[in-house]
Every structure is written in structure tokens, then in C-alpha cells.
Amino acid sequence: MATIALCLQTQIVAAQSWNSANQANRAARRQGNAATRKTADSTVHTNQASTYKSNSATRKAAYSDSAIANGDGKALYQQSSANRKATLQTNGAVKKDAVQSNSQSRRATAQQNRANRQNP
């Protein structure tokens, strides 16, 4: 009877051990994923602000040089539009990379946690 109780106690301790390890893995993953999202959001914001400032400066320079009055307004608009589109593409890639990184992190953590449960 004592052997069975000892065996059960050993299994309980092992289960508690891998459960704690798995909880720590999930917490670390959440923190890492949050940092990845924060970095991506910051990069996106910086890109958008930079594009806005660049387009604004170009527009102001065109007005001061009378380029708008000389019929160059269309070219200015097209350049600003191209800048915005390029920024959107860059930001899309930044967000996609963040999502893929977080997805890989989730898969790796799940795989590690499964291994912990199977081999306590």
C-alpha cells in the first residue's frame, strides 16, 4: 500500500513540476509576443509619421516654389500617393512578420509543453 501511495505521490509531484514549467513557458511566450507586437506597432507608426512628414514637406516646398501654380500639382499628388502606398506595403510586411513570429512562438511553446507532459 505504501508503494502505491509513493508512486502516486511521485506522479503528482512530476505533474506539478511540468505544469509549473508549462505555465512559465506560456508566460514567457506571452511576454515575447507582446514585445513583438509593440515593436511592430511602433515601426508602423514611425513609418506612417515619416511618410506624412515627407509628403507635407514636399507639398510645402512645392507651394513656396509656385510649382502648384505651374501645373505640377498632379505630379506632386502622384508622388505623395506612391509614398503612401509604399508605406502601406512596408507596414503590411512588418505586421505579417510579427504575426508569423508570434505564430511560430506559439507552436514552439505548445510543442515544448506537450513534450513536458509526455516526459515528466
Secondary structure, 3 states (H helix, E strand, C coil): CHHHHHHHHHHHHHHHHHHHHHHHHHHHHHHHHHHHHHHHHHHHHHHHHHHHHHHHHHHHHHHHCCCHHHHHHHHHHHHHHHHHHHHHHHHHHHHHHHHHHHHHHHHHHHHHHHHHHHCC
